[in-house]
Amino acid sequence: MRANDRRDQSDATDPVTSAVDPMLESEFTHWLIDHAQWCGWHVTHFRPAMMRSGRWATPLQGNAGFPDLVLVHEGIGGGIIFAELKVGRNKLSDKQQTWIDRLQAAGAEAHVWRPSDMWQISRRLKRLDVPKEEL
């Protein structure tokens, strides 16, 4: 059964229930994008492409290691989130860590998210943990 088939058979009212563990990074990415959009976030994802050399890379101009997703929600508890996604034992590269560190130092909300964080991610995307001063 393909990952999309598993998702199609899940509870359509809440994408959290569609999670399957262990997940491939592509499945986690699809889950997170689907869930974020379901919660009203605007999302962009930079996908890798196969180069002429046969290796995979994410075409960009500038500093490498930019987070996988950028999410934006203008409502209460929203904001801008930068998220690097990792599964299994995958670790951040030095360039990815530099981006996360610099974004956080500049005051941005930047995360490294794993499938084990799905419940916390879901709470954040549903904007359930809104500080009282934002209400």
Secondary structure, DSSP 8 states (H G I E B T S, - for coil): --HHHHHHTS-TT-GGGG--SS--HHHHHHHHHHHHHHTT-EEEE---EE-TTS-EE---SS-S---SEEEEE-STT-EEEEEEE--TT----HHHHHHHHHHHHTT-EEEEE-GGGHHHHHHHHTT-S--GGG-
